[in-house]
Amino acid sequence: MRPTDIQTIGEEIAIKWDDGIETFISLESLRQYCPCAGCKGEMDVMGNLHKGPEIKLTPRSYILLRIDNIGGYGLQPLWGDGHNSGIFSFPMIRKIGDEQQNK
């Protein structure tokens, strides 16, 4: 499962996959699902979640400046506030899109 086309359309990202499925995700949702340790925290070996202080999101936080392919497994967005440490695996992006579609 790999994207064949990625476009920002208004306040959404549209992804066409190599199996013909199209995924539409609001930029706000994509940012809120950011999987990086700064946004979601990280687990230690004992299973304890460690999180830093809450990240204050501003309107610039939802502006997608670009999105880069990472290897053959994911995408890394660069947001208007400079945040770029979240790497979204392709299955994760599909899942987010499916959840959005079923709302």
JORA-V179477 format. One record per pair of residues at least 24 apart in sequence whose C-alpha atoms are under 6 Angstrom apart, sorted by sequence separation. I is the first residue (numbers start at 1). J is the second residue. If there is no record, write none. Layout:
I,J / I,J
This chain:
28,62 / 27,62 / 36,85 / 36,86 / 35,86 / 34,86 / 25,97 / 24,97 / 23,97
